[in-house]
Amino acid sequence: MPVGALDASPGLVFVMVTRVYPRPQMFIVEHERDQRRVYVQPSRKVPISAWD
């Protein structure tokens, strides 16, 4: 998972995911050392098979 490569620096991190998960479209995960990760997912399946 690419998010696992992030360091734990404090602050706000914006993460865009490419799939639809069974969660709200936007959600926040508190991470170590005062880091908050804001995840945003598409509202429906993205109609492409590969990212450039």
Phi and psi in radians as a Rosetta constraint file:
Dihedral C 1 N 2 CA 2 C 2 CIRCULARHARMONIC -1.036 0.35
Dihedral N 2 CA 2 C 2 N 3 CIRCULARHARMONIC -0.536 0.35
Dihedral C 2 N 3 CA 3 C 3 CIRCULARHARMONIC -1.099 0.35
Dihedral N 3 CA 3 C 3 N 4 CIRCULARHARMONIC -0.504 0.35
Dihedral C 3 N 4 CA 4 C 4 CIRCULARHARMONIC -1.109 0.35
Dihedral N 4 CA 4 C 4 N 5 CIRCULARHARMONIC -0.305 0.35
Dihedral C 4 N 5 CA 5 C 5 CIRCULARHARMONIC -1.476 0.35
Dihedral N 5 CA 5 C 5 N 6 CIRCULARHARMONIC -0.157 0.35
Dihedral C 5 N 6 CA 6 C 6 CIRCULARHARMONIC -1.206 0.35
Dihedral N 6 CA 6 C 6 N 7 CIRCULARHARMONIC 2.560 0.35
Dihedral C 6 N 7 CA 7 C 7 CIRCULARHARMONIC -1.440 0.35
Dihedral N 7 CA 7 C 7 N 8 CIRCULARHARMONIC 3.026 0.35
Dihedral C 7 N 8 CA 8 C 8 CIRCULARHARMONIC -1.703 0.35
Dihedral N 8 CA 8 C 8 N 9 CIRCULARHARMONIC 0.465 0.35
Dihedral C 8 N 9 CA 9 C 9 CIRCULARHARMONIC -1.019 0.35
Dihedral N 9 CA 9 C 9 N 10 CIRCULARHARMONIC 2.464 0.35
Dihedral C 9 N 10 CA 10 C 10 CIRCULARHARMONIC -1.128 0.35
Dihedral N 10 CA 10 C 10 N 11 CIRCULARHARMONIC 2.636 0.35
Dihedral C 10 N 11 CA 11 C 11 CIRCULARHARMONIC 2.351 0.35
Dihedral N 11 CA 11 C 11 N 12 CIRCULARHARMONIC -2.938 0.35
Dihedral C 11 N 12 CA 12 C 12 CIRCULARHARMONIC -1.854 0.35
Dihedral N 12 CA 12 C 12 N 13 CIRCULARHARMONIC 2.264 0.35
Dihedral C 12 N 13 CA 13 C 13 CIRCULARHARMONIC -2.103 0.35
Dihedral N 13 CA 13 C 13 N 14 CIRCULARHARMONIC 2.262 0.35
Dihedral C 13 N 14 CA 14 C 14 CIRCULARHARMONIC -1.729 0.35
Dihedral N 14 CA 14 C 14 N 15 CIRCULARHARMONIC 2.151 0.35
Dihedral C 14 N 15 CA 15 C 15 CIRCULARHARMONIC -2.149 0.35
Dihedral N 15 CA 15 C 15 N 16 CIRCULARHARMONIC 2.095 0.35
Dihedral C 15 N 16 CA 16 C 16 CIRCULARHARMONIC -1.773 0.35
Dihedral N 16 CA 16 C 16 N 17 CIRCULARHARMONIC 2.168 0.35
Dihedral C 16 N 17 CA 17 C 17 CIRCULARHARMONIC -1.730 0.35
Dihedral N 17 CA 17 C 17 N 18 CIRCULARHARMONIC 2.792 0.35
Dihedral C 17 N 18 CA 18 C 18 CIRCULARHARMONIC -1.820 0.35
Dihedral N 18 CA 18 C 18 N 19 CIRCULARHARMONIC -0.079 0.35
Dihedral C 18 N 19 CA 19 C 19 CIRCULARHARMONIC -2.135 0.35
Dihedral N 19 CA 19 C 19 N 20 CIRCULARHARMONIC 2.866 0.35
Dihedral C 19 N 20 CA 20 C 20 CIRCULARHARMONIC -1.616 0.35
Dihedral N 20 CA 20 C 20 N 21 CIRCULARHARMONIC 2.209 0.35
Dihedral C 20 N 21 CA 21 C 21 CIRCULARHARMONIC -1.999 0.35
Dihedral N 21 CA 21 C 21 N 22 CIRCULARHARMONIC 2.775 0.35
Dihedral C 21 N 22 CA 22 C 22 CIRCULARHARMONIC -1.342 0.35
Dihedral N 22 CA 22 C 22 N 23 CIRCULARHARMONIC 1.061 0.35
Dihedral C 22 N 23 CA 23 C 23 CIRCULARHARMONIC -2.448 0.35
Dihedral N 23 CA 23 C 23 N 24 CIRCULARHARMONIC 2.970 0.35
Dihedral C 23 N 24 CA 24 C 24 CIRCULARHARMONIC -1.018 0.35
Dihedral N 24 CA 24 C 24 N 25 CIRCULARHARMONIC 2.749 0.35
Dihedral C 24 N 25 CA 25 C 25 CIRCULARHARMONIC -1.045 0.35
Dihedral N 25 CA 25 C 25 N 26 CIRCULARHARMONIC -0.557 0.35
Dihedral C 25 N 26 CA 26 C 26 CIRCULARHARMONIC -2.264 0.35
Dihedral N 26 CA 26 C 26 N 27 CIRCULARHARMONIC 2.333 0.35
Dihedral C 26 N 27 CA 27 C 27 CIRCULARHARMONIC -2.594 0.35
Dihedral N 27 CA 27 C 27 N 28 CIRCULARHARMONIC 2.760 0.35
Dihedral C 27 N 28 CA 28 C 28 CIRCULARHARMONIC -2.047 0.35
Dihedral N 28 CA 28 C 28 N 29 CIRCULARHARMONIC 2.378 0.35
Dihedral C 28 N 29 CA 29 C 29 CIRCULARHARMONIC -2.081 0.35
Dihedral N 29 CA 29 C 29 N 30 CIRCULARHARMONIC 2.159 0.35
Dihedral C 29 N 30 CA 30 C 30 CIRCULARHARMONIC -1.322 0.35
Dihedral N 30 CA 30 C 30 N 31 CIRCULARHARMONIC 2.305 0.35
Dihedral C 30 N 31 CA 31 C 31 CIRCULARHARMONIC -2.089 0.35
Dihedral N 31 CA 31 C 31 N 32 CIRCULARHARMONIC 3.063 0.35
Dihedral C 31 N 32 CA 32 C 32 CIRCULARHARMONIC -1.095 0.35
Dihedral N 32 CA 32 C 32 N 33 CIRCULARHARMONIC 2.732 0.35
Dihedral C 32 N 33 CA 33 C 33 CIRCULARHARMONIC 0.972 0.35
Dihedral N 33 CA 33 C 33 N 34 CIRCULARHARMONIC 0.790 0.35
Dihedral C 33 N 34 CA 34 C 34 CIRCULARHARMONIC 1.094 0.35
Dihedral N 34 CA 34 C 34 N 35 CIRCULARHARMONIC 0.578 0.35
Dihedral C 34 N 35 CA 35 C 35 CIRCULARHARMONIC -1.778 0.35
Dihedral N 35 CA 35 C 35 N 36 CIRCULARHARMONIC 2.332 0.35
Dihedral C 35 N 36 CA 36 C 36 CIRCULARHARMONIC -2.043 0.35
Dihedral N 36 CA 36 C 36 N 37 CIRCULARHARMONIC 2.224 0.35
Dihedral C 36 N 37 CA 37 C 37 CIRCULARHARMONIC -1.857 0.35
Dihedral N 37 CA 37 C 37 N 38 CIRCULARHARMONIC 2.115 0.35
Dihedral C 37 N 38 CA 38 C 38 CIRCULARHARMONIC -1.718 0.35
Dihedral N 38 CA 38 C 38 N 39 CIRCULARHARMONIC 1.983 0.35
Dihedral C 38 N 39 CA 39 C 39 CIRCULARHARMONIC -1.729 0.35
Dihedral N 39 CA 39 C 39 N 40 CIRCULARHARMONIC 2.363 0.35
Dihedral C 39 N 40 CA 40 C 40 CIRCULARHARMONIC -2.252 0.35
Dihedral N 40 CA 40 C 40 N 41 CIRCULARHARMONIC 2.298 0.35
Dihedral C 40 N 41 CA 41 C 41 CIRCULARHARMONIC -2.111 0.35
Dihedral N 41 CA 41 C 41 N 42 CIRCULARHARMONIC 2.772 0.35
Dihedral C 41 N 42 CA 42 C 42 CIRCULARHARMONIC -1.182 0.35
Dihedral N 42 CA 42 C 42 N 43 CIRCULARHARMONIC 2.763 0.35
Dihedral C 42 N 43 CA 43 C 43 CIRCULARHARMONIC -1.386 0.35
Dihedral N 43 CA 43 C 43 N 44 CIRCULARHARMONIC -0.320 0.35
Dihedral C 43 N 44 CA 44 C 44 CIRCULARHARMONIC -2.634 0.35
Dihedral N 44 CA 44 C 44 N 45 CIRCULARHARMONIC 2.976 0.35
Dihedral C 44 N 45 CA 45 C 45 CIRCULARHARMONIC -0.979 0.35
Dihedral N 45 CA 45 C 45 N 46 CIRCULARHARMONIC 2.356 0.35
Dihedral C 45 N 46 CA 46 C 46 CIRCULARHARMONIC -1.357 0.35
Dihedral N 46 CA 46 C 46 N 47 CIRCULARHARMONIC 2.186 0.35
Dihedral C 46 N 47 CA 47 C 47 CIRCULARHARMONIC -1.440 0.35
Dihedral N 47 CA 47 C 47 N 48 CIRCULARHARMONIC 0.859 0.35
Dihedral C 47 N 48 CA 48 C 48 CIRCULARHARMONIC -2.392 0.35
Dihedral N 48 CA 48 C 48 N 49 CIRCULARHARMONIC 2.811 0.35
Dihedral C 48 N 49 CA 49 C 49 CIRCULARHARMONIC -1.878 0.35
Dihedral N 49 CA 49 C 49 N 50 CIRCULARHARMONIC -0.241 0.35
Dihedral C 49 N 50 CA 50 C 50 CIRCULARHARMONIC -2.636 0.35
Dihedral N 50 CA 50 C 50 N 51 CIRCULARHARMONIC 2.595 0.35
Dihedral C 50 N 51 CA 51 C 51 CIRCULARHARMONIC -1.764 0.35
Dihedral N 51 CA 51 C 51 N 52 CIRCULARHARMONIC 2.481 0.35
